[in-house]
Amino acid sequence: MNHRVILIASSNRGKVREILAILAGVPAEFETLERYPGLPEVEEDADTFEGNATRKAMQYAGRTGRWTLADDSGLEVDALGGAPGVLSARFAGKQGDDAANNAKLVSLLREVPPEKRTARFRCFVVLANETAILAKAAGVFEGMIVDEPRGANGFGYDPHFYVPEVGMTAAEMPPELKNALSHRARALIQLRPRLLALLG
């Protein structure tokens, strides 16, 4: 196998931790954006998760010369017409303010009965080098939105995302369970054989 350094194009530590756990055993060295403090941030203004993930992967690969793995993911709530969608991280206005995003979500669903609060997390992952997309995959994680936050694991909307098949929120799941069931896990598990083939 070729020795390969792969950049994970995220500054979200929770997301990076999940990606590293799911890709454990892949024979590559992974680095994060913290290794490149002066790098300008990629504008995530595409209207799809695939578009944002592709943009991040290609631009960071071009700027660093590294193979780059980028993910874009978010929450789609049926009663809100699919919102927050690609705006998930900045739903309440400020990028990455989990408390404000969750407060806005719960307040918008105040009049919606529990059985109509179906939702899903969607994730798109892209692996690219400076000139091409090498691999891509998508994953979906179905659940319901609950008013009261439950659990201390996870990040983002996890405390409000209840998964009926396991009877707990994403934030109540132990990491090994979430990293087997989540949208990010499903996308990366699909991507893994392609990644191993490329490394081989």
N, C-alpha and C positions, 0 to 999 in steps of 0.2 A: 504493500500500500504506500502511496505517496504521502510524505508528511505534508499536512495541509493546515494552515491557520484559517479559521472561519470567523468572521466578524458577526456578532449578533447585534443587529441594528436597532437596539432599544435602550432607552435610559430608564425604563421602568424596572426596578430591581425585582419586583414580584414576578413579572413576566420572564425576565432573564433566568431567575431561579427555576421556574417551571420548565423552560426550554432546556436548560442544562440537565435537569432531572430526567426529562422524557428522552433526551438524546444520549443519556449515559451509555458508555460502551462504544460509541462511535469513535473510530480511531482518527481523531483530529483534535487540534488545540483550538479552543474557543476563546475569543476575546470580546470585550464589550466596548461601547462607545467611550467609556471612561478612559480607555487607552489613548483616545484622540481628543484631548480637551479643546483644541482650537477649531475643531471641525464645525462648519455651519450646519444648522439643523435643516433637514429636508422638509419642505412645506407639504403637509398632508391635506391637499385640497381636492383630491379626486373624489368622485361621487360614489365610488364602490370600494369595498375592502381590498379587492384584487388590485384596483388602480393604485391605492395608497401603498400597499405592500410592494408592488412592482417598482413604483417610483423610489421608495426608500432603498430597496435592494440594489437597483441599478446605480443610483446616485452615490450611495456610500461605497459601493464596489469601485466606481470610477474615481472617487476621491482618495481611496486608501490602497487600491491595488489588491485588495483581499476578496476572496469569495465572501459574499455577504448573504446572511439569512435574515429576512425581514418578515414580520407578521403585522397584519392589521386586523383588529378584531373589535367587536362591539356587541351591544345588546339591541335586539329588535323586539319591541313589545307590540303585540297585535292590536290592542285597544288604542294604541297611539299611532296607528298606521305605519308601524315599522320603526318609529323613532325609539331611542335616539340614533340608532344606526351608526353611520360613520362619524357622527358628532359625539359618540359616547363619552370620550375622555374630556370633552369640553361642553357637556350638555347644559350646565348652569352658567357657562360663560368663561370660566377660568380653566385652563388646561390642567387636568389631573387633580381637581379638587373633589375627591371622592365623597366627602360629607355633603357638599352642596349638590352634587349630581344626584346622590341618593335621596336627599330631601326633596328635590324637584320631582324626581320620578314618583315618589310616594304621594306627593301632593296632587300630581296630575291624575293619579289613579284612585283618588279618594272616593269618587262616586261609582267606580267600576266594581261589580261583584267579583268575589274570589275566582269563580269558575271561568270568568272572561279575561283573566289576567295572564293568559298564555304568553310565553316569551321564549326567545332562544338567544344564546350567544353564538355568534358566527365568527369564524377565524379563517383567514387566508394567509398562507405562508409561501414565500418566494425565495429561491436561492439563485443568486446571479453572480457572474463575474463582470469585468469591466465592459464587456461587449454583448453579453447574451444572458437570457434567462436559462438556467440549467435545470431547474425543477420547480414545480409548484403543486400545491395541494390545498384542499379546503376541509373544514370540519364544522359540525353543528352540534349544539348541546341544548336539549329542550328542557323547559321548566316553567315555573309560574312565579309571579312577583308577589311577595308578602310585605305587609306594612312594617312589621317589627323586625329589626335586624337580628340575625341569629348567627353565632359563631365568630371566632376570632382568627381563623385562618383565611387565606386568600386576600383579595384586594378588590378595589372597584365596586361593582354591584354585587359581589359574591354574597354578602350577608342578607340580601333581599331576594336572592335567586334560589327558589325552593325546587328541588328535584324529586317529584313524587316517587320515581322508581326506587330511590334509596331512602326516602323519608327524612331528608335533611337539606339544609341550604348548602350551596357551594362552599361557604365559609365554615360550615360545621364538618365538612369532609376532611379526613386525614389526607395529607398531601399525596400519598401513594394512590388513594382512591380517585381523587380529583385528576391526578395525572394519568389515569386510565380512561376516564369518562369524558373529560372536558372537550370543548371545541378545539382548543389548542392541541390537546393530546391527540385527538382524532386526525387533525391535519398533519401533525408531525409524525405520527405512526405511519400514515400514508406516504409521507415524504422520505422516511428513513431508508427503505430499500433502494430508492433511486440515489440517495446520498451515498450509501455504501457502495453502490455500483460505480458512481463517479469517482469515489476515493480509491476504488480498486483498480 
